[in-house]
Amino acid sequence: MSTDGLSVDDGIRTLLLLMPRMVGRAKRLKVPDELQSLSLAPRHLSLLAYLLFDGAMPVNELAARLEVAPATVSLMVGELSRKGVLERREDDADRRRTIVSIGARHQASINEWLGYGATAWRRALEPLTPGQRRMFVDTLLAYEQALAES
């Protein structure tokens, strides 16, 4: 990695050109045939990504991670359960809690679809030190926050 400095303006210029290309490439990732008819929206992708990479979890934990109300997650889970994408079960330790997981029928397709992005991120992040990864993620979070405040 180069140790040459990069001015703020040069960084902005590079990122303004790069970000639309990245988004465009991500949008062109082919949705597997068996998922195309399910009308999955961007709000579903984050939920599915958590379940894919972290495994089954309670609705309240999903809500906390997604930073939305548990009722919102319950609605999404209900919708995706009716489509057969998700499975719900009672928590054996606490029957008031519902545990959500990706349905076995769609596990491979969702893994294939979301796996492309995860593989690309892994290739980009693995060479970095933990501190560099933290700075990169924090920078993206700061950028998102700045956009939200605009």
Contacts in CASP RR format, 6 or more apart in sequence:
PFRMAT RR
TARGET T0000
AUTHOR 0000-0000-0000
METHOD contacts of the structure
MODEL  1
MSTDGLSVDDGIRTLLLLMPRMVGRAKRLKVPDELQSLSLAPRHLSLLAY
LLFDGAMPVNELAARLEVAPATVSLMVGELSRKGVLERREDDADRRRTIV
SIGARHQASINEWLGYGATAWRRALEPLTPGQRRMFVDTLLAYEQALAES
1 127 0 8 1.000
6 14 0 8 1.000
26 117 0 8 1.000
29 113 0 8 1.000
29 116 0 8 1.000
29 117 0 8 1.000
31 40 0 8 1.000
31 113 0 8 1.000
32 109 0 8 1.000
32 112 0 8 1.000
32 113 0 8 1.000
34 106 0 8 1.000
34 109 0 8 1.000
35 85 0 8 1.000
35 106 0 8 1.000
35 109 0 8 1.000
35 110 0 8 1.000
35 113 0 8 1.000
38 83 0 8 1.000
38 85 0 8 1.000
40 48 0 8 1.000
40 85 0 8 1.000
43 76 0 8 1.000
44 76 0 8 1.000
44 80 0 8 1.000
44 85 0 8 1.000
45 114 0 8 1.000
46 66 0 8 1.000
47 62 0 8 1.000
47 66 0 8 1.000
47 73 0 8 1.000
47 76 0 8 1.000
47 77 0 8 1.000
47 80 0 8 1.000
48 85 0 8 1.000
48 102 0 8 1.000
48 110 0 8 1.000
48 114 0 8 1.000
49 114 0 8 1.000
50 57 0 8 1.000
50 62 0 8 1.000
50 65 0 8 1.000
50 66 0 8 1.000
51 57 0 8 1.000
51 62 0 8 1.000
51 86 0 8 1.000
51 100 0 8 1.000
51 101 0 8 1.000
51 102 0 8 1.000
52 102 0 8 1.000
52 110 0 8 1.000
52 111 0 8 1.000
52 114 0 8 1.000
52 115 0 8 1.000
53 118 0 8 1.000
55 101 0 8 1.000
55 102 0 8 1.000
56 99 0 8 1.000
56 100 0 8 1.000
56 101 0 8 1.000
57 99 0 8 1.000
57 100 0 8 1.000
58 91 0 8 1.000
58 97 0 8 1.000
58 98 0 8 1.000
58 99 0 8 1.000
58 100 0 8 1.000
59 70 0 8 1.000
59 73 0 8 1.000
59 74 0 8 1.000
59 77 0 8 1.000
59 97 0 8 1.000
59 98 0 8 1.000
59 100 0 8 1.000
60 70 0 8 1.000
60 73 0 8 1.000
60 97 0 8 1.000
62 73 0 8 1.000
62 77 0 8 1.000
62 100 0 8 1.000
63 69 0 8 1.000
63 70 0 8 1.000
63 72 0 8 1.000
63 73 0 8 1.000
66 72 0 8 1.000
66 73 0 8 1.000
77 86 0 8 1.000
77 88 0 8 1.000
77 98 0 8 1.000
77 100 0 8 1.000
78 86 0 8 1.000
78 88 0 8 1.000
80 86 0 8 1.000
81 87 0 8 1.000
81 88 0 8 1.000
84 103 0 8 1.000
84 105 0 8 1.000
84 106 0 8 1.000
85 102 0 8 1.000
85 103 0 8 1.000
85 106 0 8 1.000
85 110 0 8 1.000
86 100 0 8 1.000
86 101 0 8 1.000
86 102 0 8 1.000
86 103 0 8 1.000
87 100 0 8 1.000
87 101 0 8 1.000
87 102 0 8 1.000
87 103 0 8 1.000
87 104 0 8 1.000
88 98 0 8 1.000
88 99 0 8 1.000
88 100 0 8 1.000
89 98 0 8 1.000
89 99 0 8 1.000
89 101 0 8 1.000
90 97 0 8 1.000
90 98 0 8 1.000
90 99 0 8 1.000
91 97 0 8 1.000
91 98 0 8 1.000
91 99 0 8 1.000
102 110 0 8 1.000
125 133 0 8 1.000
125 136 0 8 1.000
128 136 0 8 1.000
END
